[in-house]
């Protein structure tokens, strides 16, 4: 089954090349993208099953033996991230097609969207599977280059300004990461993660701490950890709704994944545990205070994104199996729920003409289905029982209580406060956008669908009646949003097996030996 390991990277790259060859044929491009991402979901699911049964699966790229060559490693953590990210990217792609992002209009040029989106997917998958630091850097750069294009689609002044900030910050984090890679190689003579396990352990503590701090700084910027998160709320909300959704769901989680991987595999022992815990509580509290102060739904959700990164750092900083397991569970939950909420925000913008809460109202009456599509994941994000958000936070709270330290108790209190303030922020959106009377500037309830094209190209905007008053929205925007809402509910139903899987992944990460022995069956050279 090892032949499956590179496919989540190879298939999107081949699909990107094929969609470039199909310029001017939108239907063919769409079918290629949908087929590739569906196949990626299937392959990721098989990798998750096989890695759970047989342990980490390893492929030496090009036949070059590790550590000389590049290795791709699909352990339980990587395979779980692949499944969730592939499913999310597939749903967002369907949504974007429904919105007309592939129509070749002024907002979103057809010629670049599908290839760029598939390249982004390949970069995310490569980062999850990377078995050495430099290939992890390559994965980050692939997804970041693609994200630069997607963020500035349409070339409007607002998007270019926000994109410039995003590019500068991303380049800064990449430079720091590259410098850290150079220092690691200078100190150890290798970048293979499995080989670094022994070589880093042999270094003096002060050198190890410098290397660890450099990597944490680079990954902290990419994960939007406070105080390195100021760029995110000004960058993400300006992009089209599907682009914002996939950014919010995946890109910051790749940074979190890199933190989990390096902190457990390369730098065990909790030397930076205090720093991670302090950063976690600051990220949670400052992020949610920023959300409470917002009057735009997209910006509010961007701040909740920052805030809930703190929960994941909380679990990592505890350096226990329970804390790490709860953090992995919460990553899976948050990828799904945050993406769903941004897709729902895109529907709100289409139906209400804006995401500014002072220009909305009455959506619960005008579009009951839209209200449900926002309300259910919003409660999940806030951690209301019995949703997966509650179960993930409960696991983190239990891990903090078991730790018993003063800082752990502060994190528990900060997590509970953040959950309450998240509920307040979500309730505020509900009251202003959905519950009160409609704003006079909102489109009429029986307004038309998107205007038909006049250039002879295919028109994908089939519409469906939503709510009792006849508002119309594309079927292919509603269907993937419904699917992700359902997926979020499924996470609640399978929370037990998912926690068991997260626990197995956490135990393997903390033991380190399964990963090392899979890459070097005969012992580390």
C-alpha positions in Angstrom: 0.0 0.0 0.0 3.0 2.3 0.1 2.4 3.2 -3.5 -0.6 5.3 -2.3 1.5 7.6 -0.1 2.7 10.1 -2.8 -0.7 10.1 -4.7 -2.3 13.0 -2.6 0.6 15.2 -3.8 1.0 13.8 -7.3 -2.6 13.7 -8.4 -3.4 17.4 -7.7 -0.2 18.5 -9.4 -1.0 16.4 -12.5 -4.6 17.8 -12.3 -3.2 21.3 -12.2 -1.2 20.7 -15.3 -4.2 19.2 -17.1 -6.4 22.1 -16.2 -3.8 24.5 -17.6 -4.0 22.5 -20.9 -7.8 22.9 -20.9 -7.9 26.7 -20.9 -11.1 27.9 -22.4 -13.0 24.7 -21.6 -14.6 25.4 -18.3 -16.7 22.3 -18.1 -13.6 20.0 -18.7 -11.6 22.0 -16.1 -14.3 21.5 -13.5 -14.6 17.8 -14.1 -10.9 17.3 -13.9 -10.7 19.2 -10.5 -13.7 17.4 -9.1 -12.3 14.0 -10.2 -8.9 14.7 -8.8 -10.1 15.8 -5.4 -12.6 13.0 -5.1 -9.8 10.5 -5.8 -7.6 12.3 -3.2 -10.3 11.9 -0.6 -10.5 8.2 -1.4 -6.7 7.7 -1.3 -6.4 9.6 2.0 -9.1 7.4 3.6 -7.2 4.3 2.5 -4.0 5.7 3.9 -5.7 6.4 7.2 -7.0 2.8 7.4 -3.7 1.2 6.5 -1.6 3.5 8.8 -3.9 2.6 11.7 -3.5 -1.1 11.0 0.1 -1.4 9.9 1.8 1.7 11.3 3.4 4.5 9.4 3.8 4.0 5.6 7.0 5.3 4.1 8.0 6.0 0.5 11.5 6.9 -0.6 10.9 9.4 -3.5 12.8 8.5 -6.7 14.3 5.4 -5.1 16.9 7.4 -3.1 17.4 5.8 0.2 16.9 7.9 3.3 18.5 10.1 4.6 20.0 11.0 1.2 16.7 11.1 -0.5 13.3 12.6 0.3 10.9 10.4 2.2 7.1 10.8 2.5 5.6 9.4 5.7 1.9 8.7 6.3 1.4 8.0 10.0 -2.0 8.3 11.7 -1.6 12.0 12.3 -0.7 12.8 8.7 -3.3 10.5 7.3 -6.0 12.0 9.5 -5.1 15.5 8.4 -5.1 14.3 4.7 -8.6 13.0 5.0 -10.1 16.1 6.6 -8.2 18.5 4.4 -9.1 16.7 1.2 -12.8 16.5 2.1 -12.9 20.2 2.9 -11.1 21.2 -0.3 -13.5 19.1 -2.3 -16.6 20.8 -0.7 -15.1 24.2 -1.2 -14.4 23.5 -4.8 -18.0 22.5 -5.4 -19.1 25.7 -3.6 -16.8 27.9 -5.7 -18.2 26.4 -8.9 -21.7 27.1 -7.7 -20.8 30.7 -7.0 -19.4 31.1 -10.5 -15.7 31.5 -9.7 -14.9 29.4 -12.7 -17.0 31.6 -15.1 -14.0 33.7 -16.3 -15.6 36.9 -15.1 -13.9 40.0 -13.9 -13.8 38.9 -10.2 -12.3 35.4 -10.6 -10.4 34.6 -13.8 -11.2 31.0 -15.0 -7.7 30.5 -16.5 -5.9 30.5 -13.1 -8.5 29.4 -10.5 -8.5 25.6 -11.0 -4.8 25.1 -11.5 -4.0 27.3 -8.6 -6.5 25.6 -6.3 -5.1 22.2 -7.2 -1.5 23.4 -6.6 -2.6 24.7 -3.2 -4.1 21.2 -2.4 -0.8 19.5 -3.4 1.2 21.9 -1.1 -1.0 21.1 1.9 -0.8 17.4 1.3 3.0 17.6 0.8 3.4 19.4 4.1 1.4 16.7 6.0 3.4 13.9 4.4 6.9 15.4 4.5 9.5 13.4 6.2 12.3 16.0 6.3 12.4 19.7 7.2 13.3 21.0 3.7 10.5 19.1 2.0 8.2 20.6 4.7 9.5 24.0 3.6 8.8 23.1 0.0 5.2 22.2 0.9 4.7 25.5 2.7 6.1 27.4 -0.3 3.9 25.6 -2.8 0.7 26.3 -0.8 1.8 29.9 -0.1 2.6 30.7 -3.7 -0.8 29.4 -4.7 -2.5 31.3 -1.9 -0.9 34.6 -3.2 -2.8 34.1 -6.4 -6.1 33.1 -4.9 -6.1 35.9 -2.4 -5.7 38.6 -5.1 -8.1 37.2 -7.6 -9.9 40.1 -9.3 -7.1 42.5 -8.7 -9.3 44.9 -6.7 -7.5 47.6 -4.7 -8.7 46.1 -1.4 -7.5 42.6 -2.3 -4.1 43.8 -3.6 -3.6 45.8 -0.4 -4.5 42.9 1.8 -2.5 40.5 -0.4 0.6 42.6 -0.1 0.4 42.4 3.7 -0.1 38.6 3.5 2.8 38.1 1.1 5.2 40.2 3.2 4.3 38.3 6.4 4.5 34.9 4.6 7.9 35.7 3.1 9.1 36.8 6.5 8.0 33.5 8.1 9.5 31.5 5.2 12.9 33.3 5.6 12.9 32.5 9.3 12.0 28.9 8.5 14.8 28.7 5.9 17.4 30.1 8.3 16.2 27.6 11.0 16.7 24.8 8.4 20.2 26.0 7.7 21.1 26.1 11.4 19.6 22.6 12.0 21.7 21.2 9.1 24.8 23.0 10.3 24.4 21.5 13.8 23.4 18.0 12.8 24.3 17.3 9.2 20.8 16.1 8.2 17.3 17.3 7.7 15.6 13.9 7.8 13.1 14.1 10.7 13.7 10.5 11.8 17.4 10.9 11.8 17.1 14.3 13.6 15.6 12.5 16.6 18.9 11.1 17.7 21.2 13.9 16.5 19.2 16.7 18.1 19.1 14.7 21.4 22.9 14.7 21.3 23.3 18.5 21.0 23.8 20.8 24.0 20.6 22.1 25.5 21.3 25.8 24.6 21.8 25.0 20.9 18.7 22.8 20.9 16.7 25.6 22.5 17.8 28.1 19.8 16.8 25.7 17.0 13.5 25.0 18.7 12.8 28.6 19.1 13.5 29.5 15.5 11.2 26.8 14.2 8.4 27.8 16.7 8.7 31.4 15.5 8.3 30.4 11.9 5.4 28.1 12.5 3.8 30.5 14.9 3.5 33.1 12.2 2.1 30.6 9.8 -0.4 29.4 12.4 -1.4 33.0 13.3 -0.5 32.6 17.0 -0.7 35.8 19.1 1.2 38.2 18.9 2.1 37.0 15.4 -1.5 37.1 14.1 -2.2 40.7 13.3 -2.0 40.0 9.6 -4.9 37.5 9.4 -8.0 39.6 10.0 -6.9 42.1 7.4 -6.1 39.5 4.8 -8.6 36.7 4.8 -11.9 38.6 4.7 -11.1 40.4 1.5 -10.9 37.3 -0.6 -13.9 35.6 -2.3 -15.9 33.4 0.2 -14.6 30.0 -1.0 -11.0 31.2 -0.9 -11.4 32.6 2.6 -13.1 29.4 3.7 -10.2 27.1 2.5 -7.6 29.5 3.9 -9.3 29.6 7.3 -9.9 25.9 7.5 -6.5 24.7 6.3 -3.6 27.1 6.0 -3.3 28.0 9.7 -3.7 24.3 10.6 -0.7 23.4 8.5 1.3 25.6 10.8 -0.3 24.0 13.9 0.5 20.5 12.4 4.2 21.6 12.0 4.3 22.7 15.6 2.8 19.4 16.8 5.2 17.3 14.6 8.4 19.2 15.6 7.5 19.6 19.3 6.8 15.9 19.8 9.3 14.3 17.4 12.3 16.6 17.4 12.1 18.5 20.7 10.4 16.3 23.4 10.6 17.0 27.1 8.6 20.2 27.3 11.4 22.8 27.3 9.0 25.3 25.7 5.9 24.1 27.5 5.5 27.3 29.6 6.0 29.5 26.5 3.3 27.5 24.6 0.9 27.6 27.4 1.3 31.4 27.9 1.0 31.9 24.2 -2.1 29.7 24.1 -4.0 31.7 26.7 -3.1 35.0 25.1 -4.1 33.7 21.7 -7.5 32.5 23.0 -8.4 35.6 25.0 -7.0 38.4 22.8 -8.5 36.7 19.7 -12.0 36.4 21.1 -11.9 40.0 22.4 -11.1 41.1 18.9 -14.1 39.0 17.6 -16.5 40.6 20.1 -15.5 44.1 18.9 -16.3 43.4 15.2 -19.3 44.5 13.2 -18.6 42.4 10.1 -19.2 38.7 10.1 -16.1 37.7 8.1 -13.8 39.7 10.3 -15.5 38.3 13.4 -15.0 34.8 12.2 -11.3 35.7 11.4 -10.8 36.6 15.0 -12.5 33.5 16.3 -10.1 31.6 14.0 -7.1 33.1 15.8 -8.7 32.6 19.2 -9.3 28.9 18.7 -5.8 28.2 17.6 -5.1 28.8 21.3 -7.0 25.6 22.2 -4.7 23.6 20.0 -1.6 25.1 21.5 -3.1 24.4 24.9 -3.1 20.7 24.2 0.4 20.7 22.8 1.8 22.7 25.6 0.6 20.2 28.2 3.0 17.6 26.8 0.7 14.8 27.9 -1.0 12.1 25.8 -4.4 13.3 26.8 -3.6 16.9 26.0 -2.1 16.0 22.6 -5.0 13.7 21.8 -7.5 16.5 22.6 -5.5 18.9 20.5 -5.5 16.6 17.5 -9.3 16.1 17.9 -9.8 19.8 18.1 -7.8 20.4 14.9 -10.1 18.0 13.0 -13.1 19.7 14.5 -11.9 23.2 13.8 -10.9 22.6 10.2 -14.5 21.4 9.5 -16.4 24.0 11.5 -14.4 27.1 10.6 -14.6 26.3 6.9 -18.4 25.7 7.2 -18.9 29.1 8.9 -17.0 31.0 6.2 -19.1 29.2 3.5 -22.2 30.2 5.4 -20.9 33.7 5.6 -20.6 33.7 1.8 -24.3 32.6 1.5 -25.2 35.5 3.9 -23.3 37.9 1.7 -25.1 36.6 -1.4 -28.5 36.7 0.2 -28.1 39.9 2.2 -25.8 41.8 -0.1 -23.2 42.3 2.7 -21.6 40.8 5.7 -21.7 44.0 7.7 -24.1 43.3 10.6 -25.5 46.8 10.6 -26.8 46.2 7.0 -28.4 42.9 7.6 -31.5 41.5 9.4 -34.4 39.1 9.1 -32.4 36.3 7.5 -34.0 33.7 9.8 -37.4 34.5 8.3 -36.3 35.2 4.8 -34.0 32.1 4.5 -34.6 29.5 7.2 -32.2 27.0 5.6 -29.5 29.6 5.6 -30.2 30.3 9.2 -29.8 26.6 10.0 -26.6 26.4 8.0 -25.1 29.2 10.1 -26.7 28.3 13.5 -25.6 24.7 13.8 -21.8 25.2 13.1 -21.9 28.4 15.2 -23.1 26.5 18.2 -20.5 23.8 17.5 -17.8 26.5 17.4 -19.0 27.9 20.7 -18.7 24.5 22.3 -22.4 23.9 23.1 -23.1 20.3 24.2 -23.3 17.7 22.7 -21.4 19.0 19.6 -17.8 18.0 18.8 -16.6 21.5 19.9 -17.8 20.8 23.4 -16.2 17.3 23.4 -12.9 18.7 22.2 -12.8 21.4 24.8 -13.9 19.0 27.5 -10.9 16.8 26.6 -8.6 19.8 26.9 -10.1 20.9 30.2 -9.7 17.4 31.6 -6.1 17.3 30.4 -5.5 20.7 32.1 -7.0 19.6 35.4 -5.0 16.4 35.3 -1.9 18.5 34.9 -2.7 20.3 38.1 -0.2 23.2 37.5 -1.1 26.8 38.1 -0.6 27.7 34.5 -2.7 24.8 33.4 -5.6 26.0 35.6 -5.2 29.5 34.1 -5.5 27.8 30.7 -8.7 26.0 31.8 -10.2 29.3 33.0 -9.1 31.0 29.8 -10.6 28.3 27.7 -13.9 28.5 29.5 -14.0 32.3 29.2 -13.1 32.1 25.5 -16.0 29.6 25.0 -18.5 31.9 26.7 -17.3 35.0 24.7 -17.5 32.9 21.5 -21.1 32.2 22.3 -21.7 35.9 22.9 -20.1 36.9 19.6 -22.1 34.2 17.7 -25.3 35.3 19.5 -24.6 38.9 18.5 -24.4 37.8 14.8 -27.6 35.9 15.2 -29.5 38.7 16.8 -28.3 41.4 14.3 -28.2 39.4 11.0 -30.9 36.8 11.5 -33.3 37.7 14.2 -34.1 41.4 13.9 -36.2 43.0 11.1 -34.6 43.2 7.6 -32.5 46.2 6.8 -33.9 48.6 4.2 -30.9 48.2 2.0 -31.1 44.4 1.8 -32.1 42.8 -1.6 -35.8 41.9 -1.8 -36.9 38.4 -0.8 -37.9 37.5 -4.3 -34.8 39.0 -5.9 -33.3 37.4 -9.0 -30.4 35.0 -9.2 -27.1 36.0 -10.6 -27.4 37.7 -14.0 -27.0 35.3 -16.9 -23.9 35.5 -19.0 -24.0 37.2 -22.3 -20.8 35.8 -23.9 -22.2 32.4 -24.8 -20.4 30.5 -22.1 -22.1 27.9 -20.1 -24.2 29.3 -17.2 -23.8 27.1 -14.1 -26.1 29.1 -11.8 -29.0 26.7 -11.2 -31.0 28.0 -8.4 -33.1 26.5 -5.6 -35.8 28.1 -3.5 -34.5 28.8 0.0 -37.0 29.7 2.7 -40.6 30.6 2.6 -40.3 33.8 0.6 -38.6 32.6 -2.5 -35.0 33.9 -2.2 -32.7 32.1 -4.7 -29.2 30.7 -4.3 -27.2 28.3 -6.4 -27.6 24.6 -5.6 -23.9 24.1 -5.8 -23.3 26.6 -3.1 -25.9 25.2 -0.8 -25.1 21.5 -1.2 -21.4 21.6 0.0 -22.4 23.8 2.9 -25.0 21.3 3.9 -22.5 18.5 3.5 -20.0 20.2 5.8 -22.7 20.9 8.4 -23.6 17.2 8.3 -19.9 16.3 8.5 -19.6 18.4 11.6 -22.5 16.6 13.1 -21.0 13.2 12.1 -17.9 14.2 14.1 -20.1 14.3 17.2 -21.6 10.9 16.4 -18.2 9.3 15.9 -16.4 11.3 18.7 -15.5 8.1 20.5 -13.7 6.3 17.7 -12.2 9.7 16.6 -10.8 10.3 20.1 -9.4 6.7 20.1 -7.7 7.4 16.8 -6.4 10.8 18.1 -5.1 9.0 21.2 -3.3 6.4 19.2 -1.7 9.1 17.1 -0.7 11.1 20.2 0.9 8.0 21.8 2.9 7.3 18.6 4.0 10.9 18.5 5.2 10.8 22.1 6.9 7.4 21.8 8.7 8.6 18.6 9.9 5.0 17.9 7.1 4.0 15.5 8.0 6.9 13.2 11.8 6.4 13.4 11.6 2.6 12.9 9.3 3.0 9.9 11.8 5.3 8.1 14.9 3.3 9.3 13.9 -0.3 9.9 17.5 -1.3 10.4 18.3 1.5 12.9 19.1 5.2 12.5 22.4 5.7 10.5 
